[in-house]
Amino acid sequence: MLKTRVLTAIVLVPLVLAALFGLGPRDWALVTLAAVCVAAGEWAMLADFRAPTRWLYVVAAALLGLALLFVPEFAFAAASGWPAGVVVAVCGAATLFWIFIVPAWVIGHWHVKSAPVLALVGALVLIATWVALVQIQARSPGLLLALMAIVWIADTAAYFTGRRFGRRKLAPSISPGKTWEGVYGALFAVGVYALALLPLATQNGYAHVLGVGAIVAWVAIVLGLAGLSIFGDLFESLLKRQRGVKDSGKLLPGHGGVLDRIDALTAAMPAAALVAHYLIR
């Protein structure tokens, strides 16, 4: 299994980086929208939508994304992405969902069976993640990579810290392998990463003096994004457990489905887009 995961990553990572840095915003948007459509199909499976509803859901996700890209009223620009109002509305709604709804959903083990509710939640989660990825890439591919790295570092540190020091289970009925020690390791690692990024701040649009208050605020924001990413992982794990499946799909050998790879990003990226818009200028 580990060998398969590594081989898949060796193929996938260069492709993602090539697309991230080699494509313009509109082409990047189309490529990532294709991934969102795959994830929409996986979400429909977790929501227990039956055919043809499952395929209609995928088509609806594709049409919504294409509308945001090409309908003039949304004013997507090839050089700068969407107007601030579109990004703030979409990513703001998703951020509120992740901060105020998901923790209660996960802690309370809600088993939501309403098809309309699950359809709306999936649309919000996936489209907001897509909007965030496209908008930040339009501004700076390097900035997007740095923000996504928060999630990847948190996930990696949690895994290895949990393996080495894990004793207390974080959510045994949802994801038995996760521990509180893994959470602490993740937060420590991203805290160090946040400090390591400070010398790059002025090169990426931050025009203010980096005083103690700004540094503390930045580290707190990065820790908050990492915390959201943990809830993103737990949220998808809860949906999979309630559906009785191990993975959201089988597209990526050793990794499961697309949702399995982006679950943490879905929680952190909308908030990261707001951080980039309001704080990194």
JONOR-V144175 format. One record per pair of residues at least 24 apart in sequence whose ideal C-beta (glycine too) atoms are under 10 Angstrom apart, sorted by the first residue. I is the first residue (numbers start at 0). J is the second residue. D is the distance in Angstrom with one decimal. If there is no record, write none. Layout:
I|J|D / I|J|D
This chain:
0|252|9.5 / 0|253|5.9 / 0|254|10.0 / 1|253|7.7 / 2|253|7.9 / 3|251|9.5 / 3|252|5.0 / 3|253|3.4 / 3|254|8.4 / 4|251|8.8 / 4|252|7.9 / 4|253|3.6 / 4|254|6.0 / 4|255|9.9 / 5|253|7.8 / 6|252|7.5 / 6|253|7.4 / 7|250|9.9 / 7|251|5.6 / 7|252|5.1 / 7|253|5.1 / 7|254|5.7 / 7|260|9.7 / 8|251|9.2 / 8|253|8.4 / 8|254|7.8 / 8|260|9.9 / 10|251|9.6 / 10|252|9.5 / 11|251|7.1 / 11|254|8.2 / 11|260|8.5 / 15|144|9.5 / 15|147|9.5 / 16|140|9.0 / 16|144|7.8 / 18|136|9.3 / 18|140|9.5 / 19|132|9.1 / 19|136|6.5 / 19|140|5.0 / 19|141|9.0 / 19|143|6.7 / 19|144|6.4 / 19|147|9.0 / 20|136|9.1 / 20|140|4.8 / 20|141|8.0 / 20|143|9.6 / 20|144|8.2 / 21|140|8.8 / 22|136|8.3 / 22|140|8.8 / 23|77|6.1 / 23|78|8.1 / 23|136|9.2 / 23|137|8.4 / 24|68|9.6 / 24|75|8.1 / 24|76|7.9 / 24|77|5.8 / 24|78|7.0 / 24|79|7.6 / 24|80|5.7 / 24|81|9.7 / 24|133|6.3 / 24|134|8.4 / 24|136|6.2 / 24|137|3.8 / 24|138|8.9 / 24|140|9.7 / 25|68|6.8 / 25|69|9.2 / 25|75|7.4 / 25|76|9.0 / 25|77|5.0 / 25|78|9.4 / 25|80|9.3 / 25|133|8.7 / 25|137|8.9 / 26|77|9.1 / 27|80|9.9 / 27|132|7.9 / 27|133|6.3 / 27|136|5.2 / 27|137|7.9 / 27|140|8.3 / 27|143|9.3 / 28|64|7.7 / 28|65|9.6 / 28|67|8.5 / 28|68|5.8 / 28|75|7.7 / 28|77|9.4 / 28|80|8.4 / 28|81|9.9 / 28|129|7.7 / 28|130|9.1 / 28|132|8.4 / 28|133|4.4 / 28|134|9.4 / 28|136|8.3 / 28|137|8.4 / 29|64|8.6 / 29|65|8.7 / 29|68|7.5 / 29|133|9.5 / 30|133|9.9 / 31|64|8.9 / 31|128|8.9 / 31|129|5.8 / 31|130|9.9 / 31|132|5.4 / 31|133|6.5 / 31|136|8.4 / 31|261|10.0 / 32|60|8.3 / 32|61|6.9 / 32|63|9.4 / 32|64|4.3 / 32|65|7.4 / 32|67|9.1 / 32|68|7.7 / 32|125|9.8 / 32|126|9.4 / 32|129|6.2 / 32|132|9.8 / 32|133|8.4 / 33|61|8.5 / 33|64|9.3 / 33|257|9.9 / 34|125|9.6 / 34|128|9.8 / 34|129|8.4 / 34|132|9.3 / 34|250|9.7 / 34|257|5.7 / 34|260|9.2 / 34|261|7.7 / 35|60|6.2 / 35|61|8.2 / 35|63|9.5 / 35|64|6.5 / 35|124|10.0 / 35|125|5.1 / 35|126|7.3 / 35|128|7.4 / 35|129|4.8 / 35|130|10.0 / 35|132|9.0 / 35|257|8.3 / 35|261|8.9 / 36|60|5.5 / 36|61|5.1 / 36|64|7.8 / 36|125|8.9 / 36|129|9.8 / 36|257|9.3 / 37|247|9.8 / 37|248|7.4 / 37|250|6.4 / 37|251|9.9 / 37|256|7.6 / 37|257|4.8 / 37|258|8.6 / 38|121|8.7 / 38|124|9.0 / 38|125|5.7 / 38|128|8.5 / 38|129|9.2 / 38|247|7.9 / 38|248|8.5 / 38|250|9.7 / 38|256|7.5 / 38|257|4.4 / 38|258|5.0 / 38|259|9.6 / 38|260|9.1 / 38|261|6.5 / 38|262|9.5 / 38|265|8.5 / 39|63|9.6 / 39|64|9.5 / 39|118|9.9 / 39|121|6.7 / 39|122|8.1 / 39|124|9.9 / 39|125|5.8 / 39|126|9.2 / 39|257|9.3 / 39|258|9.2 / 40|247|9.3 / 40|248|7.6 / 40|250|9.6 / 40|256|8.8 / 40|257|8.8 / 40|258|9.4 / 41|121|9.5 / 41|125|9.8 / 41|235|9.5 / 41|239|9.9 / 41|244|9.8 / 41|246|8.8 / 41|247|4.1 / 41|248|4.6 / 41|249|9.8 / 41|250|8.4 / 41|255|9.0 / 41|256|4.6 / 41|257|6.2 / 41|258|4.6 / 41|259|8.2 / 42|117|8.0 / 42|118|8.8 / 42|120|8.6 / 42|121|4.1 / 42|122|8.8 / 42|124|7.7 / 42|125|6.7 / 42|235|9.2 / 42|238|8.3 / 42|247|7.7 / 42|256|9.7 / 42|257|9.7 / 42|258|6.5 / 42|265|10.0 / 43|114|9.8 / 43|117|8.7 / 43|118|8.3 / 43|121|7.4 / 44|238|9.9 / 44|239|9.8 / 44|242|7.4 / 44|244|7.7 / 44|247|7.1 / 44|248|7.5 / 44|256|8.6 / 44|258|9.3 / 45|117|8.2 / 45|121|8.4 / 45|235|7.8 / 45|237|9.9 / 45|238|4.6 / 45|239|6.4 / 45|241|8.2 / 45|242|5.0 / 45|244|7.4 / 45|247|6.2 / 45|248|9.7 / 45|256|9.5 / 45|258|7.5 / 46|111|8.8 / 46|112|8.9 / 46|113|9.5 / 46|114|6.9 / 46|116|9.2 / 46|117|4.0 / 46|118|7.1 / 46|120|8.5 / 46|121|6.6 / 46|238|7.9 / 46|242|8.1 / 47|112|7.8 / 47|114|8.3 / 47|117|8.3 / 47|241|9.3 / 47|242|6.5 / 47|243|9.9 / 48|114|6.7 / 48|117|8.0 / 48|118|7.8 / 48|121|9.5 / 49|114|9.7 / 52|114|7.7 / 52|118|8.9 / 55|118|9.9 / 56|114|9.7 / 56|117|9.7 / 56|118|6.5 / 56|121|7.5 / 56|122|8.5 / 59|118|8.3 / 59|122|7.6 / 60|118|10.0 / 60|121|8.2 / 60|122|6.8 / 60|125|6.4 / 60|126|7.2 / 60|129|9.0 / 63|122|6.9 / 63|125|9.3 / 63|126|6.1 / 63|129|9.4 / 64|125|9.0 / 64|126|6.8 / 64|129|6.3 / 64|130|8.9 / 64|133|9.3 / 67|126|7.7 / 67|129|8.5 / 67|130|7.1 / 67|133|8.8 / 68|133|8.5 / 75|133|8.5 / 75|134|9.7 / 75|137|9.1 / 76|137|8.0 / 77|137|8.4 / 78|137|7.2 / 79|134|8.8 / 79|137|5.7 / 79|138|7.5 / 80|130|8.5 / 80|133|6.0 / 80|134|4.4 / 80|135|8.4 / 80|136|8.1 / 80|137|3.6 / 80|138|7.1 / 80|272|9.7 / 81|130|7.1 / 81|133|7.9 / 81|134|6.2 / 81|137|8.4 / 83|134|9.3 / 83|276|6.4 / 83|277|9.4 / 85|130|7.4 / 85|134|8.6 / 86|127|9.4 / 86|130|6.2 / 86|131|7.7 / 86|133|9.3 / 86|134|5.1 / 86|135|9.4 / 86|269|9.1 / 86|272|5.9 / 86|273|7.9 / 86|275|9.3 / 86|276|6.3 / 87|272|8.8 / 87|273|7.0 / 87|276|7.0 / 87|277|8.8 / 88|127|9.7 / 88|130|9.4 / 89|123|8.2 / 89|126|6.6 / 89|127|5.1 / 89|128|9.8 / 89|129|9.1 / 89|130|4.8 / 89|131|8.2 / 89|134|9.2 / 89|269|7.5 / 89|272|8.7 / 90|126|9.8 / 90|127|5.4 / 90|128|8.9 / 90|130|6.2 / 90|131|5.4 / 90|134|7.9 / 90|268|8.0 / 90|269|3.9 / 90|270|7.3 / 90|271|8.6 / 90|272|4.5 / 90|273|5.5 / 90|274|9.9 / 90|275|9.8 / 90|276|8.3 / 91|127|8.9 / 91|269|7.8 / 91|270|9.2 / 91|272|9.3 / 91|273|6.5 / 91|276|10.0 / 92|123|6.3 / 92|126|9.9 / 92|127|6.9 / 92|269|8.3 / 93|120|10.0 / 93|123|5.5 / 93|124|6.6 / 93|125|9.5 / 93|126|8.2 / 93|127|3.3 / 93|128|7.5 / 93|130|8.5 / 93|131|8.1 / 93|265|8.2 / 93|266|8.6 / 93|268|8.7 / 93|269|3.9 / 93|270|8.0 / 93|272|9.2 / 93|273|9.5 / 94|127|8.0 / 94|131|9.5 / 94|227|8.2 / 94|266|9.0 / 94|267|9.6 / 94|268|9.7 / 94|269|5.0 / 94|270|4.5 / 94|271|9.4 / 94|272|8.7 / 94|273|6.2 / 94|274|9.8 / 95|123|9.9 / 95|269|9.4 / 95|270|9.7 / 96|120|7.5 / 96|123|6.1 / 96|124|7.5 / 96|127|8.3 / 96|266|9.2 / 96|269|8.6 / 97|123|9.8 / 97|124|8.4 / 97|127|9.2 / 97|226|9.8 / 97|227|5.4 / 97|228|9.6 / 97|230|6.4 / 97|231|7.2 / 97|234|8.3 / 97|265|8.3 / 97|266|4.8 / 97|267|8.3 / 97|269|7.2 / 97|270|7.1 / 98|223|9.0 / 98|226|9.6 / 98|227|7.4 / 98|230|8.9 / 98|266|9.4 / 98|270|8.0 / 100|234|9.7 / 101|227|8.5 / 101|230|5.2 / 101|231|7.8 / 101|233|8.3 / 101|234|5.3 / 101|237|9.5 / 101|266|7.2 / 102|226|9.7 / 102|227|9.8 / 102|230|6.2 / 102|233|9.2 / 102|234|9.3 / 104|230|9.0 / 104|233|9.4 / 104|234|6.7 / 104|237|7.4 / 104|238|9.6 / 105|170|7.2 / 105|173|6.9 / 105|174|9.9 / 105|229|9.8 / 105|230|6.3 / 105|231|10.0 / 105|232|9.9 / 105|233|5.0 / 105|234|5.8 / 105|236|8.7 / 105|237|5.8 / 106|170|8.6 / 106|173|9.7 / 106|230|9.8 / 106|233|9.3 / 106|237|10.0 / 108|170|9.3 / 108|172|7.1 / 108|173|7.5 / 108|237|6.8 / 108|240|9.1 / 108|241|8.3 / 109|237|8.3 / 109|241|9.1 / 110|237|8.8 / 110|238|9.6 / 110|240|10.0 / 110|241|5.5 / 111|238|9.1 / 111|241|8.8 / 112|241|9.2 / 117|238|8.9 / 120|234|9.7 / 120|238|9.7 / 121|238|9.7 / 121|258|9.7 / 121|265|10.0 / 123|265|9.8 / 123|269|9.1 / 124|231|8.7 / 124|234|8.6 / 124|235|9.5 / 124|258|9.5 / 124|261|9.8 / 124|262|9.4 / 124|265|5.1 / 124|266|8.2 / 124|269|8.7 / 125|257|9.9 / 125|258|8.8 / 125|261|8.9 / 125|265|7.0 / 126|269|9.7 / 127|265|7.8 / 127|266|10.0 / 127|268|7.8 / 127|269|4.4 / 127|270|9.7 / 127|272|8.4 / 128|231|9.4 / 128|261|6.8 / 128|262|10.0 / 128|264|6.2 / 128|265|4.5 / 128|266|8.6 / 128|267|9.0 / 128|268|5.1 / 128|269|6.5 / 128|272|9.3 / 129|261|10.0 / 129|265|9.5 / 129|268|8.9 / 129|269|9.8 / 130|268|8.9 / 130|269|7.6 / 130|272|7.1 / 131|264|8.7 / 131|265|9.3 / 131|267|8.9 / 131|268|4.0 / 131|269|4.9 / 131|270|8.3 / 131|271|6.3 / 131|272|3.7 / 131|273|8.5 / 131|275|8.6 / 131|276|9.9 / 132|261|9.3 / 132|264|8.0 / 132|268|6.1 / 132|269|9.7 / 132|271|9.4 / 132|272|8.3 / 133|272|9.2 / 134|268|9.6 / 134|269|9.9 / 134|271|10.0 / 134|272|5.4 / 134|275|7.8 / 134|276|7.8 / 135|268|7.8 / 135|271|6.9 / 135|272|5.7 / 135|274|9.6 / 135|275|5.4 / 135|276|9.0 / 135|279|9.5 / 138|203|9.3 / 138|204|8.1 / 138|272|9.5 / 138|275|6.7 / 138|276|8.8 / 138|279|8.7 / 139|202|10.0 / 139|203|6.4 / 139|204|7.7 / 139|275|8.5 / 139|279|9.0 / 141|199|8.7 / 141|202|9.1 / 141|203|7.1 / 142|199|9.5 / 142|203|5.6 / 142|204|7.9 / 142|271|9.3 / 142|275|6.4 / 142|279|7.0 / 143|268|8.8 / 143|271|8.6 / 143|272|9.4 / 143|275|8.5 / 145|192|9.0 / 145|196|6.4 / 145|199|7.7 / 145|203|7.8 / 145|271|9.6 / 145|275|9.9 / 145|279|9.9 / 146|196|9.8 / 146|221|9.1 / 146|224|7.5 / 146|264|9.5 / 146|267|7.9 / 146|268|7.3 / 146|270|9.7 / 146|271|4.5 / 146|272|8.5 / 146|274|7.8 / 146|275|7.0 / 146|279|9.3 / 147|228|9.9 / 147|261|9.8 / 147|263|9.6 / 147|264|6.5 / 147|267|8.3 / 147|268|7.4 / 147|271|8.1 / 148|189|9.0 / 148|192|7.1 / 148|196|9.1 / 149|185|9.9 / 149|188|9.7 / 149|189|5.5 / 149|192|6.7 / 149|193|7.9 / 149|196|9.2 / 149|220|9.6 / 149|221|5.8 / 149|222|9.2 / 149|223|9.9 / 149|224|5.2 / 149|225|5.9 / 149|227|9.7 / 149|228|7.3 / 149|263|9.5 / 149|264|9.8 / 149|267|6.7 / 149|268|9.8 / 149|271|7.5 / 150|185|9.7 / 150|189|8.8 / 150|224|7.4 / 150|225|7.3 / 150|227|8.9 / 150|228|4.5 / 150|229|9.5 / 150|231|8.2 / 150|232|9.3 / 150|261|9.2 / 150|262|9.6 / 150|263|4.7 / 150|264|5.4 / 150|265|9.7 / 150|266|8.5 / 150|267|5.2 / 150|268|8.0 / 150|271|8.8 / 151|189|9.8 / 151|192|9.9 / 151|228|9.1 / 151|263|8.4 / 151|264|8.9 / 152|185|7.7 / 152|188|5.3 / 152|189|5.5 / 152|191|8.8 / 152|192|5.3 / 152|193|9.8 / 152|221|9.6 / 152|225|8.0 / 152|228|9.8 / 153|181|9.5 / 153|182|8.9 / 153|184|9.0 / 153|185|4.0 / 153|186|7.5 / 153|187|9.9 / 153|188|6.7 / 153|189|5.1 / 153|192|8.8 / 153|221|9.3 / 153|222|9.3 / 153|224|8.3 / 153|225|4.2 / 153|226|8.6 / 153|227|9.7 / 153|228|5.4 / 153|229|7.0 / 153|232|9.3 / 153|263|7.3 / 153|267|8.6 / 154|181|9.5 / 154|185|7.2 / 154|188|9.8 / 154|225|9.1 / 154|228|7.1 / 154|229|8.7 / 154|232|7.3 / 154|262|9.6 / 154|263|5.9 / 154|264|9.8 / 155|184|9.5 / 155|185|8.3 / 155|188|7.6 / 156|181|7.8 / 156|182|9.6 / 156|183|9.3 / 156|184|4.7 / 156|185|4.7 / 156|186|8.4 / 156|187|7.2 / 156|188|3.5 / 156|189|7.4 / 156|191|9.3 / 156|192|9.2 / 156|225|9.1 / 157|181|3.8 / 157|182|6.4 / 157|183|8.8 / 157|184|5.9 / 157|185|3.9 / 157|186|8.9 / 157|188|8.3 / 157|189|9.9 / 157|225|9.1 / 157|228|9.4 / 157|229|7.4 / 157|232|8.7 / 157|263|9.8 / 158|184|8.8 / 158|185|8.8 / 159|184|7.2 / 159|185|9.8 / 159|188|9.3 / 160|184|2.5 / 160|185|7.1 / 160|186|9.9 / 160|187|8.1 / 160|188|8.0 / 161|185|8.9 / 169|229|8.2 / 169|233|7.8 / 170|229|9.7 / 170|232|9.8 / 170|233|5.8 / 170|236|7.8 / 170|237|8.2 / 170|240|10.0 / 172|237|8.9 / 172|240|7.7 / 173|232|9.6 / 173|233|5.7 / 173|234|9.0 / 173|235|9.8 / 173|236|5.1 / 173|237|5.0 / 173|238|9.7 / 173|239|9.2 / 173|240|6.0 / 173|241|9.4 / 174|232|7.2 / 174|233|6.1 / 174|235|9.4 / 174|236|4.3 / 174|237|8.2 / 174|239|9.2 / 174|240|8.1 / 175|236|9.6 / 175|240|9.9 / 176|236|9.6 / 177|229|8.1 / 177|232|7.7 / 177|233|7.5 / 177|236|8.3 / 181|229|9.0 / 182|225|9.0 / 182|226|8.5 / 182|229|6.4 / 185|222|9.4 / 185|225|5.9 / 185|226|8.9 / 185|228|8.3 / 185|229|7.0 / 186|221|9.4 / 186|222|5.6 / 186|225|6.0 / 186|226|7.5 / 186|229|9.1 / 187|222|9.6 / 188|225|8.5 / 189|218|8.8 / 189|221|5.4 / 189|222|6.3 / 189|223|9.9 / 189|224|7.8 / 189|225|4.4 / 189|226|9.4 / 189|228|9.0 / 190|218|5.7 / 190|219|9.4 / 190|221|7.1 / 190|222|6.2 / 190|225|8.5 / 191|218|9.5 / 191|221|10.0 / 192|218|9.6 / 192|221|7.0 / 192|225|9.1 / 193|217|5.9 / 193|218|4.6 / 193|219|8.8 / 193|220|7.9 / 193|221|3.8 / 193|222|7.5 / 193|224|9.4 / 193|225|9.2 / 194|218|6.7 / 194|221|9.1 / 196|221|8.0 / 200|279|7.9 / 203|275|9.3 / 203|279|6.4 / 203|280|9.9 / 204|275|8.5 / 204|278|9.5 / 204|279|5.1 / 204|280|5.4 / 205|278|7.8 / 205|279|5.7 / 205|280|7.0 / 206|279|9.6 / 206|280|6.2 / 207|278|9.5 / 207|280|8.5 / 213|278|9.4 / 216|278|8.3 / 217|274|9.3 / 217|278|8.2 / 217|279|9.6 / 220|270|8.7 / 220|271|9.0 / 220|274|5.8 / 220|278|7.4 / 221|267|10.0 / 221|271|9.5 / 221|274|9.0 / 223|267|8.9 / 223|270|7.4 / 223|271|10.0 / 223|274|9.0 / 224|263|9.8 / 224|266|8.7 / 224|267|4.6 / 224|268|8.7 / 224|270|6.0 / 224|271|5.8 / 224|274|7.4 / 225|263|8.9 / 225|267|7.5 / 226|266|9.0 / 226|267|8.8 / 227|263|8.2 / 227|264|9.9 / 227|265|9.4 / 227|266|4.3 / 227|267|4.8 / 227|268|9.1 / 227|269|8.9 / 227|270|5.9 / 227|271|8.9 / 228|262|8.5 / 228|263|3.8 / 228|264|7.2 / 228|265|8.9 / 228|266|5.5 / 228|267|4.4 / 228|268|9.1 / 228|270|9.7 / 228|271|9.8 / 229|263|7.2 / 229|266|8.1 / 229|267|9.3 / 230|262|9.7 / 230|263|8.6 / 230|266|5.5 / 230|267|9.2 / 231|261|8.5 / 231|262|5.0 / 231|263|4.4 / 231|264|7.1 / 231|265|5.2 / 231|266|2.9 / 231|267|6.6 / 231|268|9.2 / 232|259|9.5 / 232|262|5.2 / 232|263|4.9 / 232|264|9.9 / 232|265|9.6 / 232|266|7.9 / 233|262|8.7 / 233|263|9.5 / 233|266|9.3 / 234|262|7.1 / 234|263|9.6 / 234|265|8.3 / 234|266|7.1 / 235|259|7.2 / 235|261|9.0 / 235|262|3.8 / 235|263|8.6 / 235|265|8.0 / 235|266|9.3 / 236|262|7.8 / 238|262|9.3
